[in-house]
Amino acid sequence: MLSTEKFTQFIQQNALFNPEERVLLALSGGKDSVLMAHLYKAAGYRFGLAHANFGLRAAESDEDEHFCEELAKQLDVPFYSTRFQTQAYAQAEQLSIQMAARELRYQWLEHLRQSEGYHYVAVAHHQNDSVETILLNLVRGTGVSGLHGILPKRDFLIRPLLYLKREEVDALVAQEGFLFREDSSNQSVKYARNKIRYEVVPVLKELNPSLEHTFEQNARRMAELEVLLHQRVAELHEQLFEKAADGTVRIALAPLKTLHPQKTLLFELFKPYGFTESVLTDLCASWNGQAGKVFQSATHELLLDRDCLYLSSALLASPLATTVKSNQTELSWNKQQYTLHNLDITDFVLEKTSQKAQLNADVLVYPLVLRSWQVGDTYQPLGMQGQKKLSDLFIEHKIPRNQKDSTLVLQNGNGDILWVAGMRIHERYKVDSNTKKVLILAPNA
């Protein structure tokens, strides 16, 4: 009879799931996943089996699917299967076949987990898989997270066979006489993982016959170091990242410059925002004298000012614009609400403020445009002669880069800038003795 003692101990020690919870097992039909299915059955856990047919080996793929369905019937558990157009997906997403299959498989498994009411998805990785993953990460380049290999649990994904080596899996399957499917592509060294498995690991095992055990110990240490690193990064994030009301984040430069080890901590601080190590290296080389430089990731921007950085999402950094109609009384721009008042001059009292626009409505051309400022914008500020570039005014008023990028501009229908938020209105659109009607645009408190 199949012993489940070590299996259940590993599950309990790593708090993978509770016995009453339902687990969806990813079943390929190979030795590893077949053994996992039998262990779950022998231990009396509640589970279902899910098989992805990638259609990469013609009839072999269909035979794998049929085998898995028959195993589910034998074990008397729910069975789910799907077929993917893997090659077409790989081509469309510009991925390798292996990466495409991996993405499709995990997306489908997570969808099944949620839709069918399972608590976790289990995959049948063992210790050798973890060794191969660490070696691949080292070859390709990795941070600390790539050095702990495959973790027993991450979110809703669990790996209950990580206590076993490949040789132990083989021995248990042979001992119990379990039937399984052999994937012919597993022998091909054209895939990087197989090259590691068949050509690199055997050489390393000549140097250290207990390679899997050694890597397991190293992986555990690295996982613990990663916890300490994340704690330090969380503390730094709390200390240094100051979020403003408009969603941008201010980060003082001086503390960043004194971080040690600087590159590692910078990478971990900005990794959630998509910034690569090369971009951050460029940032370090620039922060002593290139104020105004912009650093970008796929989702965010870092704007370098004199003594700080401004972090914003690409959405916040993009130009915004909305039209203003003559009969409009309310509008929204960049998450800020505004109120518009049209008054007769007899009801108007001029306020000395740059926080609202008070304009001669008689010379306005509708629709007006409310937008973010653009490079090249000019206007004649109230009380001044001649045109001024907004970029020059920003420098004169020492307005930081992030604030500058979110500055509101009210533009007349003829193209003139009527008002720059926080600054004066245009000289030609001031309320004077000939004004009959006044437009007031003010942000809501």
C-alpha positions as CSV (number, residue, x, y, z in Angstrom):
1,M,0.0,0.0,0.0
2,L,1.3,3.5,-0.9
3,S,2.7,5.2,2.2
4,T,1.5,8.9,2.6
5,E,3.3,9.7,5.9
6,K,6.1,11.9,4.4
7,F,3.6,13.4,2.0
8,T,1.2,14.5,4.7
9,Q,4.0,15.7,6.9
10,F,5.4,17.9,4.2
11,I,1.9,19.4,3.6
12,Q,1.4,20.1,7.3
13,Q,5.0,21.5,7.9
14,N,4.6,23.9,5.0
15,A,0.9,24.7,5.7
16,L,0.0,24.0,2.1
17,F,-3.7,23.4,2.7
18,N,-6.2,22.1,5.2
19,P,-7.6,18.6,4.9
20,E,-11.1,19.8,4.3
21,E,-10.1,22.1,1.4
22,R,-10.4,21.1,-2.3
23,V,-7.3,21.0,-4.4
24,L,-7.1,21.0,-8.2
25,L,-4.2,18.8,-9.4
26,A,-2.5,19.6,-12.7
27,L,-2.2,16.2,-14.4
28,S,0.1,15.8,-17.4
29,G,0.1,12.0,-17.3
30,G,3.8,11.7,-16.5
31,K,5.3,10.0,-13.5
32,D,5.3,13.0,-11.2
33,S,1.7,14.1,-11.6
34,V,0.4,10.5,-11.6
35,L,2.2,9.8,-8.3
36,M,0.8,13.0,-6.9
37,A,-2.8,12.0,-7.9
38,H,-2.4,8.6,-6.2
39,L,-0.9,10.2,-3.0
40,Y,-3.9,12.5,-2.8
41,K,-6.3,9.6,-3.1
42,A,-4.4,7.4,-0.6
43,A,-4.3,10.3,1.9
44,G,-8.1,10.9,1.6
45,Y,-7.9,14.5,0.4
46,R,-10.6,16.2,-1.7
47,F,-9.3,16.8,-5.2
48,G,-10.0,17.0,-8.9
49,L,-7.7,16.4,-11.9
50,A,-7.1,18.9,-14.8
51,H,-5.3,18.1,-18.0
52,A,-4.2,20.6,-20.7
53,N,-3.8,19.2,-24.2
54,F,-1.3,21.5,-26.0
55,G,-1.6,19.7,-29.3
56,L,2.1,19.6,-29.9
57,R,2.7,15.9,-30.4
58,A,-0.3,15.0,-32.6
59,A,-1.8,11.6,-31.6
60,E,0.5,11.4,-28.5
61,S,-1.2,14.5,-27.1
62,D,-4.6,13.0,-27.5
63,E,-3.5,9.7,-26.0
64,D,-2.2,11.6,-23.0
65,E,-5.6,13.3,-22.5
66,H,-7.4,10.0,-22.8
67,F,-5.1,8.4,-20.2
68,C,-5.7,11.2,-17.8
69,E,-9.4,11.0,-18.2
70,E,-9.3,7.2,-17.5
71,L,-7.2,7.8,-14.4
72,A,-9.8,10.3,-13.0
73,K,-12.5,7.6,-13.5
74,Q,-10.3,5.1,-11.7
75,L,-9.8,7.4,-8.8
76,D,-13.4,8.6,-8.9
77,V,-12.7,12.3,-8.9
78,P,-13.8,15.2,-11.2
79,F,-11.9,15.6,-14.4
80,Y,-11.4,18.7,-16.5
81,S,-9.6,19.1,-19.8
82,T,-9.0,21.7,-22.5
83,R,-7.1,22.0,-25.8
84,F,-4.9,24.9,-26.7
85,Q,-3.7,26.3,-30.0
86,T,-0.2,26.6,-28.5
87,Q,1.8,27.3,-31.6
88,A,-0.5,30.0,-32.7
89,Y,-0.5,31.6,-29.2
90,A,3.3,31.4,-29.1
91,Q,3.6,33.2,-32.5
92,A,1.1,35.8,-31.6
93,E,2.7,36.6,-28.2
94,Q,6.3,36.1,-29.5
95,L,7.0,33.5,-26.9
96,S,8.9,30.2,-27.0
97,I,6.7,27.1,-27.2
98,Q,7.5,26.2,-23.6
99,M,6.7,29.6,-22.3
100,A,3.5,29.8,-24.3
101,A,2.4,26.4,-22.9
102,R,3.2,27.5,-19.4
103,E,1.2,30.7,-19.7
104,L,-1.8,29.0,-21.2
105,R,-1.7,26.2,-18.6
106,Y,-1.5,28.4,-15.5
107,Q,-4.1,30.9,-16.8
108,W,-6.5,28.0,-17.4
109,L,-5.8,26.3,-14.0
110,E,-6.4,29.5,-12.1
111,H,-9.7,30.1,-14.1
112,L,-10.8,26.5,-13.2
113,R,-9.8,27.0,-9.5
114,Q,-12.1,30.0,-9.2
115,S,-14.9,28.8,-11.4
116,E,-15.1,25.3,-9.9
117,G,-14.6,26.2,-6.2
118,Y,-11.2,24.8,-5.5
119,H,-9.0,26.4,-2.9
120,Y,-5.6,25.6,-4.4
121,V,-3.9,24.3,-7.6
122,A,-1.2,21.7,-7.1
123,V,1.6,21.0,-9.5
124,A,4.0,18.0,-9.3
125,H,7.4,19.7,-9.1
126,H,10.1,17.8,-7.1
127,Q,13.6,18.7,-5.8
128,N,15.3,18.1,-9.2
129,D,12.9,20.6,-10.8
130,S,14.0,23.2,-8.2
131,V,17.7,22.5,-8.9
132,E,17.2,23.0,-12.6
133,T,15.2,26.2,-12.0
134,I,18.0,27.7,-9.9
135,L,20.6,26.8,-12.4
136,L,18.6,28.3,-15.3
137,N,18.1,31.5,-13.3
138,L,21.8,31.7,-12.6
139,V,22.6,31.3,-16.2
140,R,20.1,33.9,-17.4
141,G,20.7,36.3,-14.5
142,T,18.5,36.7,-11.4
143,G,17.8,38.5,-8.2
144,V,17.5,36.9,-4.8
145,S,14.1,35.5,-5.6
146,G,15.6,33.4,-8.4
147,L,18.0,31.7,-6.0
148,H,15.5,30.0,-3.8
149,G,14.2,27.9,-6.6
150,I,10.6,26.6,-6.5
151,L,8.7,27.4,-3.3
152,P,6.3,24.9,-1.8
153,K,3.6,27.5,-1.7
154,R,2.9,30.8,-3.5
155,D,-0.5,32.4,-3.3
156,F,-3.0,29.7,-4.5
157,L,-0.3,27.5,-6.1
158,I,1.2,24.6,-4.1
159,R,3.9,22.0,-4.8
160,P,3.4,19.0,-2.4
161,L,6.1,16.8,-4.0
162,L,9.1,19.0,-3.2
163,Y,10.2,16.6,-0.5
164,L,11.1,14.0,-3.2
165,K,14.0,13.6,-5.6
166,R,13.4,12.4,-9.2
167,E,15.0,9.0,-8.2
168,E,12.5,8.7,-5.4
169,V,9.6,9.5,-7.6
170,D,10.8,6.8,-10.1
171,A,11.2,4.2,-7.3
172,L,7.7,4.8,-5.8
173,V,6.0,4.6,-9.2
174,A,7.8,1.4,-10.1
175,Q,7.1,-0.1,-6.6
176,E,3.4,0.6,-6.9
177,G,3.2,-0.4,-10.5
178,F,1.5,2.9,-11.5
179,L,0.9,3.4,-15.2
180,F,2.0,6.7,-16.7
181,R,2.7,8.5,-20.0
182,E,6.2,9.3,-21.2
183,D,6.5,12.7,-23.1
184,S,9.0,12.1,-25.9
185,S,9.9,15.8,-25.9
186,N,11.3,15.4,-22.4
187,Q,14.4,13.7,-23.9
188,S,15.2,16.5,-26.3
189,V,18.2,18.7,-25.3
190,K,17.0,21.5,-27.7
191,Y,15.1,22.8,-24.7
192,A,17.2,24.7,-22.1
193,R,15.8,22.9,-19.1
194,N,16.5,19.5,-20.6
195,K,20.0,20.5,-21.5
196,I,20.5,21.4,-17.8
197,R,18.9,18.1,-16.7
198,Y,20.9,15.8,-19.0
199,E,24.2,17.6,-19.6
200,V,24.9,19.9,-16.6
201,V,23.4,18.3,-13.5
202,P,25.2,14.9,-14.0
203,V,28.5,16.7,-14.0
204,L,27.6,18.6,-10.9
205,K,26.6,15.4,-9.2
206,E,30.0,14.0,-9.8
207,L,31.3,16.9,-7.7
208,N,28.5,16.5,-5.1
209,P,26.4,13.3,-5.1
210,S,24.1,15.0,-2.6
211,L,23.4,17.9,-5.0
212,E,19.6,18.0,-4.5
213,H,19.9,18.1,-0.7
214,T,22.6,20.8,-0.9
215,F,20.4,22.9,-3.2
216,E,17.4,22.4,-1.0
217,Q,19.4,23.8,2.0
218,N,20.7,26.7,0.0
219,A,17.2,27.4,-1.4
220,R,15.8,27.5,2.2
221,R,18.6,30.0,3.2
222,M,17.9,32.2,0.2
223,A,14.1,32.2,0.9
224,E,14.8,33.4,4.5
225,L,17.2,36.1,3.2
226,E,14.5,37.2,0.7
227,V,12.1,37.6,3.7
228,L,14.7,39.9,5.4
229,L,15.3,41.8,2.2
230,H,11.5,42.4,1.7
231,Q,11.2,43.6,5.3
232,R,14.0,46.1,4.8
233,V,12.5,47.2,1.4
234,A,9.0,47.6,3.0
235,E,10.6,49.8,5.8
236,L,12.4,52.0,3.2
237,H,9.2,52.3,1.1
238,E,7.3,53.5,4.1
239,Q,10.0,56.0,5.0
240,L,10.9,57.4,1.5
241,F,7.7,57.2,-0.7
242,E,5.4,60.1,0.0
243,K,2.2,59.9,-1.9
244,A,0.4,63.1,-3.0
245,A,-3.3,63.6,-3.5
246,D,-3.0,63.4,-7.3
247,G,-1.5,60.0,-7.1
248,T,2.2,60.9,-7.7
249,V,4.8,59.8,-5.3
250,R,7.7,62.0,-4.0
251,I,11.0,60.3,-3.1
252,A,13.8,62.3,-1.6
253,L,17.2,61.8,-3.4
254,A,19.5,62.2,-0.4
255,P,18.5,59.0,1.4
256,L,18.6,57.0,-1.9
257,K,22.2,58.1,-2.5
258,T,23.2,56.7,0.9
259,L,21.5,53.3,0.5
260,H,23.8,50.2,0.9
261,P,23.9,47.9,-0.9
262,Q,22.5,50.6,-3.3
263,K,21.9,48.7,-6.5
264,T,20.1,45.8,-4.8
265,L,17.8,48.0,-2.6
266,L,17.0,50.4,-5.5
267,F,16.1,47.4,-7.7
268,E,13.8,46.0,-5.1
269,L,12.2,49.4,-4.3
270,F,11.4,50.1,-8.0
271,K,10.8,46.6,-9.3
272,P,7.0,46.7,-8.6
273,Y,6.8,49.6,-10.9
274,G,8.5,47.8,-13.8
275,F,11.9,49.6,-13.8
276,T,14.9,47.5,-15.0
277,E,18.3,47.4,-13.5
278,S,19.8,49.2,-16.6
279,V,17.3,52.1,-16.2
280,L,18.1,52.4,-12.5
281,T,21.8,52.4,-13.3
282,D,21.2,55.3,-15.6
283,L,19.2,57.0,-12.9
284,C,22.2,56.7,-10.5
285,A,24.5,58.2,-13.1
286,S,22.2,61.1,-13.7
287,W,21.0,62.2,-10.2
288,N,23.9,64.6,-9.5
289,G,23.1,67.1,-12.2
290,Q,20.5,66.2,-14.8
291,A,17.3,67.6,-13.3
292,G,14.3,67.2,-15.5
293,K,15.4,63.8,-17.0
294,V,12.6,61.2,-17.3
295,F,13.1,57.5,-16.8
296,Q,10.4,55.2,-18.0
297,S,9.1,51.6,-17.5
298,A,6.2,50.0,-19.3
299,T,3.8,51.3,-16.7
300,H,5.4,54.2,-14.8
301,E,7.6,57.3,-15.1
302,L,10.4,58.6,-12.8
303,L,11.0,62.3,-13.1
304,L,14.3,63.6,-11.7
305,D,14.1,67.0,-10.0
306,R,16.7,68.9,-8.1
307,D,16.5,67.0,-4.8
308,C,13.9,64.4,-5.3
309,L,12.2,61.9,-7.7
310,Y,8.6,62.0,-8.7
311,L,7.0,58.6,-9.5
312,S,3.8,58.5,-11.5
313,S,1.8,56.0,-13.5
314,A,2.0,56.3,-17.3
315,L,-1.7,57.1,-17.2
316,L,-1.2,60.0,-14.8
317,A,1.7,61.2,-16.9
318,S,-0.2,61.2,-20.2
319,P,-1.8,64.5,-21.5
320,L,-5.4,65.0,-20.5
321,A,-8.0,67.3,-22.1
322,T,-11.7,68.0,-21.8
323,T,-14.0,70.5,-23.5
324,V,-16.0,73.2,-21.7
325,K,-19.4,74.3,-23.1
326,S,-20.9,77.7,-22.6
327,N,-23.8,76.3,-20.5
328,Q,-21.7,74.0,-18.4
329,T,-21.7,74.3,-14.6
330,E,-19.6,71.4,-13.5
331,L,-16.7,69.4,-15.0
332,S,-14.0,66.9,-14.0
333,W,-10.3,67.0,-15.0
334,N,-7.5,64.6,-13.7
335,K,-9.7,63.5,-10.8
336,Q,-10.4,67.1,-9.7
337,Q,-13.9,68.5,-9.8
338,Y,-14.5,72.1,-10.9
339,T,-17.5,74.5,-10.8
340,L,-18.2,77.1,-13.4
341,H,-20.2,80.3,-12.6
342,N,-21.5,82.8,-15.2
343,L,-22.3,86.1,-13.5
344,D,-23.4,89.5,-14.5
345,I,-20.8,92.1,-13.7
346,T,-23.2,93.6,-11.1
347,D,-23.1,90.4,-9.1
348,F,-19.3,90.0,-9.3
349,V,-16.7,90.8,-6.7
350,L,-13.0,90.3,-7.8
351,E,-10.9,88.1,-5.6
352,K,-7.1,88.4,-5.4
353,T,-6.3,84.7,-6.1
354,S,-4.5,82.6,-8.6
355,Q,-6.4,79.4,-7.5
356,K,-9.4,80.3,-9.7
357,A,-9.9,81.8,-13.1
358,Q,-12.0,85.1,-13.2
359,L,-12.4,86.0,-16.8
360,N,-14.1,88.5,-19.1
361,A,-16.8,86.2,-20.6
362,D,-17.6,88.7,-23.3
363,V,-14.5,87.8,-25.3
364,L,-14.5,84.0,-24.7
365,V,-14.9,81.6,-27.7
366,Y,-16.6,78.3,-26.9
367,P,-15.9,75.5,-26.5
368,L,-13.1,76.2,-24.2
369,V,-10.5,73.4,-23.5
370,L,-9.2,72.3,-20.1
371,R,-5.9,70.4,-20.6
372,S,-2.5,69.6,-19.2
373,W,0.3,72.0,-20.3
374,Q,2.4,71.2,-23.3
375,V,6.0,72.1,-24.3
376,G,5.9,75.3,-26.3
377,D,2.9,76.8,-24.5
378,T,3.0,80.6,-24.1
379,Y,0.8,83.3,-22.8
380,Q,0.8,86.9,-21.4
381,P,0.4,86.7,-17.6
382,L,-1.8,89.4,-16.0
383,G,0.1,92.7,-15.5
384,M,3.0,91.7,-17.8
385,Q,4.0,92.8,-21.2
386,G,4.8,90.3,-23.9
387,Q,4.5,86.5,-24.1
388,K,6.1,84.1,-21.6
389,K,6.9,80.5,-22.0
390,L,5.2,78.3,-19.4
391,S,8.4,76.3,-19.1
392,D,10.2,79.6,-18.1
393,L,7.5,80.5,-15.6
394,F,7.8,77.0,-14.0
395,I,11.6,77.6,-13.5
396,E,11.0,81.1,-12.1
397,H,8.5,79.8,-9.6
398,K,10.6,76.7,-8.8
399,I,7.7,74.4,-9.6
400,P,8.9,70.7,-9.3
401,R,8.7,68.5,-12.4
402,N,5.8,66.3,-11.2
403,Q,3.7,69.3,-10.4
404,K,4.5,70.9,-13.7
405,D,3.3,67.8,-15.6
406,S,0.0,67.9,-13.8
407,T,-0.6,71.6,-14.2
408,L,-4.0,72.6,-15.6
409,V,-4.3,75.0,-18.5
410,L,-7.6,76.7,-19.6
411,Q,-7.5,77.5,-23.3
412,N,-9.9,79.7,-25.3
413,G,-11.6,78.5,-28.4
414,N,-9.2,80.7,-30.5
415,G,-6.2,79.0,-29.1
416,D,-5.2,81.6,-26.4
417,I,-4.3,80.3,-23.0
418,L,-6.7,82.0,-20.6
419,W,-5.3,80.7,-17.3
420,V,-2.6,78.5,-15.9
421,A,-3.7,77.0,-12.6
422,G,-1.9,78.4,-9.6
423,M,-0.7,81.4,-11.8
424,R,-2.3,84.5,-13.2
425,I,-4.9,84.7,-16.0
426,H,-4.1,86.1,-19.4
427,E,-3.7,89.9,-19.5
428,R,-6.2,90.3,-22.4
429,Y,-9.0,88.4,-20.7
430,K,-9.1,90.3,-17.4
431,V,-12.3,91.8,-16.1
432,D,-12.3,95.5,-16.8
433,S,-14.7,98.5,-17.0
434,N,-16.2,97.3,-20.2
435,T,-17.0,93.8,-19.0
436,K,-20.6,92.8,-18.8
437,K,-20.4,89.1,-18.0
438,V,-17.8,87.1,-16.0
439,L,-16.9,83.5,-16.0
440,I,-15.4,82.0,-12.8
441,L,-13.8,78.5,-12.9
442,A,-12.9,77.2,-9.5
443,P,-11.8,73.8,-8.1
444,N,-14.1,72.3,-5.6
445,A,-12.7,72.2,-2.1
